[in-house]
Amino acid sequence: MLSGQAGYGAETANSSWYTNDWGEKMKVLVTGCTGQLGFDVCRQLKKRNIEYYGAVRTDFDLRDESSVKNFVRKMKPTVIIHCAAYTAVDKAEDEKELCHSINVEGTKALAEAGKEVNAKMVYISTDYVFPGRGSQFYEINDNKEAVNVYGQSKLAGETVVRSILEKHFIVRISWVFGINGHNFVRTMLKLAQDHDTLKIVDDQIGSPTYTHDLAVLLCDMVASAKYGTYHATNEGVCSWKDFAEEIFRQAKMDITVIGQSSASYPTKAKRPLNSRLSKKSLDNAGFQRLPDWHDALYRYMKELKLAKD
């Protein structure tokens, strides 16, 4: 629920200040540092010798405005990469106030504190801000119509960030998988241990996002002044069924995957059928697109194997 706000504890890179091309010294605050994305962002910052602090819940609680602001004022980061969020999509339908408190009010407190200390801010958003109809690739400014509480909260968070901070990056992602957390890939591999046939939804179309690849892009962004809204997923599109079949193919597991409609697999929160996101915003800003999702999955599977060995 509070993604990345509990676990390993805060960690700080033992490094000298990193200076970008404009002579700007960087000191990065990463929220949700033990979640899938936050974990890889911290790894990438460390690799680049950029000073960072990975915050956990004992540092501040996103539901407590004064806690958030006091921490940011004390640390005085030059960049905030906000990876922490309420991400329990189905549970959010019953916990609207809690979801709003974390994803909207918590984000607002971070943005206001960031403005006080003149920090840039990266806000992680979602494909769920769109209605999910048709088969077009959504552009960044296309009509927003979130179909569930989680999506509504992330859309409201976007609005808050834009209204408070000029120096912001809003990055919409989808179908996230990374080494440090639960995700669709891990779920499929676990289910395959006890089943030789699985039914997977085949009418939701989108793009997986490997947090390792996304972390590289986010670190490139914060070293720039190319503020704005972006879509960032791995290249290519697929259904959840396609994704599952590729997981089993790469894992060399003989699993039969049967497609089923979203209607035949009802969930408390409605999911968009179309999560195709256009990457024109990345192209226009001169940022490199993320690699193809098949390649990303291949590298992730190798990472999983190494983690087990």
N, C-alpha and C positions, 0 to 999 in steps of 0.2 A: 504494500500500500504506500508507505513512505519510502519510495524507491531510493535505495542507497543511503538511508539515514541511520543505519545500524550495521554493526558488523566489525570490520577490521580496525576501526578507529581512524582518527585523522593522521595524515602523514604529510610531511613537508620535504620537498626536494632539497638536498644539500648541494646547492649550486650557486654560482654567482649570478648576478642580474643578467638577463638576456636583453639585448637592445635590438629593436627592429630597424628597418631601413630608414625610418624617420627619426632615429635617435631616441625612441620612446622606450623607457625601461618597463618591463612587464612583470607583474606580480598577479597571479591568477587565483581566484577563488573558484573552486569547483564544488557545486552542491551535488548531493547524491553520489558521492565518490565510490561507494561500494555497489552501486547498480551497474548494469551492463555497460551503458554508455559512459557514465562517470568514471568507472574503473579504467576504461581504455583511454579516455581523455587524459587522466592522470599519467598513465603509462607513456602517452605520446608527449606530454609536456616534459616529463622526466627525460625522455629520449632527446629532446631538443634543448635540454639544459635550461629550461624556463622555470623560474621559481613559482611554486604553486602550493596551495593548501587544499586538501580534500576534506570537506566538512562532513561531519556526521551529526546525528541527532543530539548528542551531548554538547555540541558546539552551539547550536540554536535550533529552535523548533519553528518550522514555517507557519505554524498556527499562532505564534506569539510575535506580534509586530515589534515590540520593544526588544525582544531577544534577537531577532533578525538584524534590526538596525544597529543595536549596540555592537554586535559582532563585526559588522561591516565597517562601522566607524572606527573600531579599534584596529582592524587589520589594514584598512585603506588599500584594497586591491585596485589595480589599474584595469582589470578585466574580471567579469563574473560570468562563468559558464554554468548556466542553471539547468542541471540534469535531473534534479530531484523533482518528483511529482507523485500525485495520487494516480495510479495507473490500473487499478482494479476496475476494468470497464463495466462488467456486469454488476459488481457490488455497488458501484457509484449510483446506479438507479435507485438504490435504497438509502444511500448515504450522500445525498445531494449537498447538504450543508458542509459536511466534512470535505468532500471533493472540492467544493467552491472555496473553502477556507484555505486549503493547501495550494490549489492550482491558480487561484485568482488573487486572494488576499495575500498569500505568502509571496507570490510573484510581485505584487504591488509593493510590498514592504521592501523586497530586494531591489526593485527598480528605483524606488525613492531613495534608499540608502546609497545605491550606486550613483545616483545623480549628485548626491551630497559630496561624494568623494571623487567625482568626475571619472567614473569607471565606464568602460564599454560593457555591454551585456549581450550574452547569447541566450536566447530563449528557445527551448526545444518544443516544437509544436507537432501537429499530427495531420495525416490525411483525413482524419475524422471531422475536420472543420468543413468539409465539402459534403454535398448531399449524396454523392456516390451513385448517381444515375448515368445512363448512357455509356459510351465507350471512348469518349474524348480524353485527351490528356489535360488535366486541369492546369491552367496558368495561375500564377500567384495571385492575381487580382480577380479571378472568376468568383461568381456568386457563392457566398458561404451559407451553408444551411446544415449545421451539425445535427446528426440524427440520433444522438444519445447524450446523456448527461456529461460523460467524460469529454466528448468532443466540444460540447458547449462551454465547458470550463476552460479548455485549452484555447478556444477562440476568444473567450473573454480575457484570458491571460495575454494573448497577442495585443488586444486593444489597449490593455493597461500599459504594456511595455512601450507601445508606440506613442501613447499620450504623455509619458513621463520622460523617456530618454530618446534623444536624437541619435546617440551613438549606440544603435542596437542592431543585432542580427537575429532575425526570426527564421528558424530553420524547421521546415516541416518534413517529417520522416514517416516511415511505415514499416510494419512487419520486422521488428528489430530482433537481431540475434547477436549474442556476444559470449565471451568465455565466462563471464562472471555473473551468472544468473540463470533463471528459468526462461525457456523460449520454445518455439515450435520445433526446432531441430532436436533439442534434447528430449522433448515429449515424444516425438515420433520414434526416436531410437529406443526409448524406454518401452513404448507400447509394442514395438517390434519384437521384444524379447519374449512376449507372451502371446502374440497373435501372428497369424500368417496372412490375414486379410483385414484391411482397415477401410472404413468408409470416411472419406474426407470431402469437405465442401469444394465444389468445382465451379461455382458461379460468382465467387468473389475474386476480382482480378486486381493485382497490385504488384509491388516490387519489394523484395526483401532488402533489409538494410543491415549490413555487417558493421558493428560498432567500431571495429578496428579501422575500417576505411573511413567511416564518418568522422572519427576522432582526428584523423589526418587533415581532413577538410576544415574542421572547426578550428584547429590550431593555425591553419593557413589564414582563415578568415580574421581571427583576432589579431594577427600580425599586420592586418591591413586596415584601411579606413573605408572599405567598400560596404557601407551599412545598407541594410534593407532586408527584404523577405526573400527566402530561397526555398527551393525544394531539393532535397538531397537524399536519394536512395540509390542503391546499386542499379546499374543499367539493366534493361530488359524487364518484361512483365511476365507474370504467370498466375495461375490459380493456386489455391492451397493444395489442391490435388497434384498439380504439376510440381509444386515445391516438395511435397512428400515423396513423389516418385523419384525425383532427382536425389533426395537424401538417401533413399534406399539403394539407388543405383550406385552412388559414390561409396556407400558403406558396404557394397557387395552383399546386400541382404535380399533374399527372395521373398518379397512381400507383395501381395496383390492389393492394389489400391482401387477402390470403387468410388466413383464420384457420386455425390449427392447434393441436392439443392439446399440453399440456406433455409428455405421454408420447411424442409424436412428435418432440419436440425436447429430448432428454435433456441434462442438465447434471450436472457432478460434484456440486454441492451441490443438494439438493432445495429447491424454492421453495414457499412456502405458496400455495394456490389462493385462499384468502380472506384478504385484507388490509384488510377494512373496519374502520375504527377509529371508535368513538363519541367525540364531542366534548363529552359531558355534563360532563366535568371542567372544560373551559374555560368552559362556560356557568355552572356552579355557582360558579366563582371570579370571574366577572364579566369574563373576558377575551373579546375579540372574536375570533370565528372567522375563519380565513383566507378570502379571496375564492374564488369558484368556479374550478375548475381551467381551464375554457375561457378565462376572463378572464385568469388568471395566464399561460397559454400565449400569449395575444395580446400581453400586455405583454412577455413574455420574447422573443418573436419580434421585436418592435420594438427591444428592447435588443440583440439579436444583429445586426440590420441597422445600428444606429447604430455598433456596435463595428467593423463591416466598413467603413463609410463613412469 
